[in-house]
Amino acid sequence: MTDDLRRDALAAWYKLLAQPEIRMDVEEQYDELLKAADEMERQGLISGAEWRTLVREAGVAFSNATEGVGKGT
């Protein structure tokens, strides 16, 4: 049961990373990714190391999405 919950939660997290919800800006996406990672760790579905990996991936996606903002691109 926990393996199914873990798999589903991670799949949902990666889906949100790849395809934000309609009308969701990059900051909202980042915030939702962090909340989901926190919740997975709180529920014991992922370890602290896995949580850090997800947070890092969310940060990279946020940085990539905002990289050109304010720089004329």
DSSP file (Angstrom, degrees, kcal/mol; ACC not computed):
  #  RESIDUE AA STRUCTURE BP1 BP2  ACC     N-H-->O    O-->H-N    N-H-->O    O-->H-N    TCO  KAPPA ALPHA  PHI   PSI    X-CA   Y-CA   Z-CA
    1    1 A M     >        0   0    0      0, 0.0     4,-2.3     0, 0.0     5,-0.2   0.000 360.0 360.0 360.0 -49.4    0.0    0.0    0.0
    2    2 A T  H  >  +     0   0    0      1,-0.2     4,-2.9     2,-0.2     5,-0.2   0.874 360.0  55.5 -62.8 -36.8    2.7    2.5    1.0
    3    3 A D  H  > S+     0   0    0      2,-0.2     4,-2.6     1,-0.2    -1,-0.2   0.899 108.4  48.3 -62.3 -39.5    4.7    1.6   -2.2
    4    4 A D  H  > S+     0   0    0      2,-0.2     4,-2.6     1,-0.2    -2,-0.2   0.916 112.4  48.1 -65.8 -43.1    1.6    2.5   -4.3
    5    5 A L  H  X S+     0   0    0     -4,-2.3     4,-2.7     2,-0.2     5,-0.2   0.914 113.0  48.7 -62.5 -43.0    1.1    5.8   -2.4
    6    6 A R  H  X S+     0   0    0     -4,-2.9     4,-2.7     2,-0.2     5,-0.3   0.944 112.6  47.1 -62.0 -49.0    4.8    6.6   -2.8
    7    7 A R  H  X S+     0   0    0     -4,-2.6     4,-2.3     1,-0.2    -2,-0.2   0.922 115.0  46.2 -60.2 -45.6    4.7    5.8   -6.6
    8    8 A D  H  X S+     0   0    0     -4,-2.6     4,-2.3     2,-0.2    -1,-0.2   0.898 112.9  49.6 -65.7 -40.9    1.5    7.8   -7.1
    9    9 A A  H  X S+     0   0    0     -4,-2.7     4,-2.2    -5,-0.2    -2,-0.2   0.919 113.4  45.6 -65.9 -43.5    2.8   10.8   -5.1
   10   10 A L  H  X S+     0   0    0     -4,-2.7     4,-2.7    -5,-0.2     5,-0.2   0.890 111.8  52.4 -67.2 -38.2    6.1   10.9   -6.9
   11   11 A A  H  X S+     0   0    0     -4,-2.3     4,-2.1    -5,-0.3    -2,-0.2   0.918 111.0  47.2 -62.7 -42.4    4.3   10.5  -10.3
   12   12 A A  H  X S+     0   0    0     -4,-2.3     4,-2.3     2,-0.2    -2,-0.2   0.894 111.6  51.7 -65.3 -39.6    2.0   13.5   -9.4
   13   13 A W  H  X S+     0   0    0     -4,-2.2     4,-2.0     1,-0.2    -2,-0.2   0.944 112.3  44.5 -62.2 -48.5    5.0   15.5   -8.3
   14   14 A Y  H  X S+     0   0    0     -4,-2.7     4,-2.1     2,-0.2    -1,-0.2   0.827 110.8  54.9 -68.5 -30.9    7.0   14.9  -11.5
   15   15 A K  H  X S+     0   0    0     -4,-2.1     4,-3.3    -5,-0.2    -1,-0.2   0.933 109.3  47.3 -65.0 -44.7    3.8   15.6  -13.6
   16   16 A L  H  < S+     0   0    0     -4,-2.3    -2,-0.2     1,-0.2    -1,-0.2   0.870 110.7  53.0 -63.6 -36.2    3.4   19.0  -11.9
   17   17 A L  H  < S+     0   0    0     -4,-2.0    -1,-0.2    -5,-0.2    -2,-0.2   0.919 118.3  35.4 -62.9 -43.2    7.1   19.7  -12.5
   18   18 A A  H  < S+     0   0    0     -4,-2.1    -2,-0.2     1,-0.3    -1,-0.2   0.837 132.1  25.1 -81.0 -34.6    6.8   18.9  -16.2
   19   19 A Q  S  < S-     0   0    0     -4,-3.3    -1,-0.3    -5,-0.2    -2,-0.1  -0.783  75.7-155.8-137.5  90.3    3.3   20.3  -16.8
   20   20 A P        -     0   0    0      0, 0.0     3,-0.1     0, 0.0    -3,-0.1  -0.236  35.8 -91.9 -61.7 155.6    2.1   23.0  -14.4
   21   21 A E    >   -     0   0    0      1,-0.1     3,-1.8     4,-0.1     8,-0.1  -0.248  56.4 -78.0 -64.9 156.8   -1.6   23.4  -14.0
   22   22 A I  T 3  S+     0   0    0      1,-0.3    -1,-0.1    -3,-0.1     3,-0.1  -0.296 118.0  10.4 -57.0 137.3   -3.5   25.9  -16.3
   23   23 A R  T 3  S+     0   0    0      1,-0.2     2,-0.6    -3,-0.1    -1,-0.3   0.644  93.4 135.1  65.3  18.4   -3.0   29.5  -15.2
   24   24 A M    <   -     0   0    0     -3,-1.8    -1,-0.2    -4,-0.0     2,-0.1  -0.864  45.2-147.7 -97.1 119.8   -0.3   28.5  -12.7
   25   25 A D     >  -     0   0    0     -2,-0.6     4,-2.5    -3,-0.1     5,-0.2  -0.312  30.7 -97.9 -81.5 173.6    2.6   30.8  -12.8
   26   26 A V  H  > S+     0   0    0      1,-0.2     4,-2.4     2,-0.2     5,-0.2   0.841 122.9  52.3 -63.3 -35.1    6.2   29.7  -12.1
   27   27 A E  H  > S+     0   0    0      2,-0.2     4,-2.5     1,-0.2    -1,-0.2   0.902 110.6  47.6 -67.9 -40.0    6.1   30.9   -8.5
   28   28 A E  H  > S+     0   0    0      2,-0.2     4,-2.6     1,-0.2    -2,-0.2   0.905 111.7  50.9 -65.6 -40.7    2.9   29.0   -7.8
   29   29 A Q  H  X S+     0   0    0     -4,-2.5     4,-2.5     2,-0.2    -2,-0.2   0.942 111.3  47.7 -60.2 -48.1    4.3   25.9   -9.4
   30   30 A Y  H  X S+     0   0    0     -4,-2.4     4,-2.3     1,-0.2    -2,-0.2   0.924 112.3  49.6 -59.4 -46.4    7.4   26.1   -7.3
   31   31 A D  H  X S+     0   0    0     -4,-2.5     4,-2.4     1,-0.2    -1,-0.2   0.909 111.9  47.9 -60.3 -44.1    5.4   26.6   -4.1
   32   32 A E  H  X S+     0   0    0     -4,-2.6     4,-2.4     2,-0.2    -1,-0.2   0.872 109.9  52.8 -66.5 -37.2    3.2   23.6   -4.9
   33   33 A L  H  X S+     0   0    0     -4,-2.5     4,-2.3    -5,-0.2    -2,-0.2   0.919 111.0  46.9 -63.4 -42.9    6.2   21.4   -5.7
   34   34 A L  H  X S+     0   0    0     -4,-2.3     4,-2.7     2,-0.2    -2,-0.2   0.917 112.0  50.2 -65.9 -42.4    7.7   22.3   -2.3
   35   35 A K  H  X S+     0   0    0     -4,-2.4     4,-2.5     1,-0.2    -2,-0.2   0.919 111.4  48.7 -60.4 -43.5    4.4   21.7   -0.5
   36   36 A A  H  X S+     0   0    0     -4,-2.4     4,-2.4     2,-0.2    -1,-0.2   0.904 111.5  48.9 -65.0 -40.9    4.1   18.3   -2.1
   37   37 A A  H  X S+     0   0    0     -4,-2.3     4,-2.2     2,-0.2    -2,-0.2   0.918 111.8  49.8 -63.9 -42.9    7.6   17.3   -1.3
   38   38 A D  H  X S+     0   0    0     -4,-2.7     4,-2.8     1,-0.2    -2,-0.2   0.922 111.4  48.7 -59.5 -44.6    7.1   18.4    2.3
   39   39 A E  H  X S+     0   0    0     -4,-2.5     4,-2.2     2,-0.2     6,-0.2   0.894 109.2  51.9 -65.9 -40.5    3.9   16.4    2.6
   40   40 A M  H  <>S+     0   0    0     -4,-2.4     5,-2.6     2,-0.2     6,-1.0   0.906 113.0  45.4 -62.8 -40.2    5.5   13.3    1.1
   41   41 A E  H ><5S+     0   0    0     -4,-2.2     3,-1.3     4,-0.2    -2,-0.2   0.922 111.1  52.7 -68.1 -42.5    8.3   13.5    3.6
   42   42 A R  H 3<5S+     0   0    0     -4,-2.8    -2,-0.2     1,-0.3    -1,-0.2   0.874 110.0  48.8 -59.9 -37.7    5.9   14.2    6.5
   43   43 A Q  T 3<5S-     0   0    0     -4,-2.2    -1,-0.3    -5,-0.2    -2,-0.2   0.525 116.0-116.2 -79.9  -5.6    3.9   11.1    5.5
   44   44 A G  T < 5S+     0   0    0     -3,-1.3    -3,-0.2    -4,-0.4    -2,-0.1   0.681  80.5 124.3  79.3  17.3    7.1    9.0    5.4
   45   45 A L  S   <S+     0   0    0     -5,-2.6     2,-0.3    -6,-0.2    -4,-0.2   0.767  76.1  26.4 -80.7 -25.4    6.8    8.3    1.7
   46   46 A I  S    S-     0   0    0     -6,-1.0    -2,-0.2    -9,-0.1    -1,-0.1  -0.936  81.6-118.4-133.6 158.2   10.2    9.7    0.9
   47   47 A S     >  -     0   0    0     -2,-0.3     4,-2.4     1,-0.1     5,-0.1  -0.339  35.3-101.3 -85.7 172.0   13.4   10.1    2.9
   48   48 A G  H  > S+     0   0    0      1,-0.2     4,-2.3     2,-0.2     5,-0.1   0.875 124.5  52.1 -60.6 -38.5   15.2   13.3    3.8
   49   49 A A  H  > S+     0   0    0      2,-0.2     4,-1.9     1,-0.2    -1,-0.2   0.904 109.9  48.0 -66.1 -41.0   17.7   12.7    1.0
   50   50 A E  H  > S+     0   0    0      2,-0.2     4,-2.3     1,-0.2    -2,-0.2   0.888 109.5  54.0 -65.9 -38.0   14.9   12.2   -1.5
   51   51 A W  H  X S+     0   0    0     -4,-2.4     4,-2.6     1,-0.2    -2,-0.2   0.929 107.5  50.3 -60.0 -46.0   13.2   15.4   -0.2
   52   52 A R  H  X S+     0   0    0     -4,-2.3     4,-2.4     1,-0.2    -1,-0.2   0.885 108.9  52.3 -61.1 -38.9   16.4   17.4   -0.8
   53   53 A T  H  X S+     0   0    0     -4,-1.9     4,-2.4     2,-0.2    -1,-0.2   0.926 110.6  47.0 -62.9 -45.0   16.6   16.0   -4.3
   54   54 A L  H  X S+     0   0    0     -4,-2.3     4,-2.5     2,-0.2    -2,-0.2   0.917 112.1  50.0 -63.5 -43.0   13.0   17.0   -5.1
   55   55 A V  H  X S+     0   0    0     -4,-2.6     4,-2.3     1,-0.2    -1,-0.2   0.902 111.0  49.8 -62.9 -40.6   13.6   20.5   -3.7
   56   56 A R  H  X S+     0   0    0     -4,-2.4     4,-2.4     2,-0.2    -1,-0.2   0.923 110.6  49.4 -63.2 -43.9   16.7   20.9   -5.7
   57   57 A E  H  X S+     0   0    0     -4,-2.4     4,-2.3     1,-0.2    -2,-0.2   0.899 110.9  49.8 -63.1 -40.5   14.9   19.8   -8.9
   58   58 A A  H  X S+     0   0    0     -4,-2.5     4,-2.4     1,-0.2    -1,-0.2   0.906 110.7  50.7 -63.5 -41.2   12.1   22.3   -8.2
   59   59 A G  H  X S+     0   0    0     -4,-2.3     4,-2.7     2,-0.2    -2,-0.2   0.891 109.4  49.6 -64.0 -40.8   14.7   25.0   -7.6
   60   60 A V  H  X S+     0   0    0     -4,-2.4     4,-2.8     2,-0.2    -1,-0.2   0.925 111.8  48.7 -64.2 -44.6   16.4   24.3  -10.9
   61   61 A A  H  X S+     0   0    0     -4,-2.3     4,-2.1     2,-0.2    -2,-0.2   0.910 112.9  48.3 -62.1 -41.7   13.1   24.3  -12.8
   62   62 A F  H  X S+     0   0    0     -4,-2.4     4,-1.7     2,-0.2    -2,-0.2   0.935 112.6  48.1 -62.9 -46.8   12.2   27.7  -11.1
   63   63 A S  H  X S+     0   0    0     -4,-2.7     4,-1.0     1,-0.2    -2,-0.2   0.914 112.0  48.9 -61.1 -44.2   15.6   29.1  -12.0
   64   64 A N  H  < S+     0   0    0     -4,-2.8     4,-0.3     1,-0.2     3,-0.3   0.881 111.6  49.9 -63.5 -38.3   15.4   28.0  -15.6
   65   65 A A  H  < S+     0   0    0     -4,-2.1    -1,-0.2     1,-0.2    -2,-0.2   0.786 119.9  35.5 -71.6 -27.9   11.9   29.4  -15.9
   66   66 A T  H >< S+     0   0    0     -4,-1.7     3,-1.1    -5,-0.1    -1,-0.2   0.409  86.4 104.8-106.4   1.2   12.9   32.8  -14.5
   67   67 A E  T 3< S+     0   0    0     -4,-1.0    -1,-0.1    -3,-0.3    -2,-0.1   0.857  86.0  38.3 -52.8 -45.4   16.4   33.1  -15.9
   68   68 A G  T > >S+     0   0    0     -4,-0.3     3,-2.2    -3,-0.2     5,-1.1   0.558  84.6 120.9 -87.6  -7.1   15.7   35.6  -18.6
   69   69 A V  T < 5S+     0   0    0     -3,-1.1    -3,-0.0     1,-0.3    -4,-0.0  -0.367  86.8   5.7 -61.9 126.2   13.2   37.7  -16.7
   70   70 A G  T 3 5S+     0   0    0     -2,-0.1    -1,-0.3     1,-0.1    -2,-0.1   0.511 108.9  92.9  81.2   4.4   14.5   41.2  -16.4
   71   71 A K  T < 5S-     0   0    0     -3,-2.2    -2,-0.1     0, 0.0    -1,-0.1   0.114 107.7 -94.8-117.3  20.8   17.4   40.6  -18.8
   72   72 A G  T   5       0   0    0     -4,-0.1    -3,-0.1     1,-0.0    -4,-0.1   0.623 360.0 360.0  81.0  12.1   15.8   41.6  -22.0
   73   73 A T      <       0   0    0     -5,-1.1    -4,-0.2    -6,-0.0    -5,-0.1   0.392 360.0 360.0-114.3 360.0   14.7   38.1  -23.1
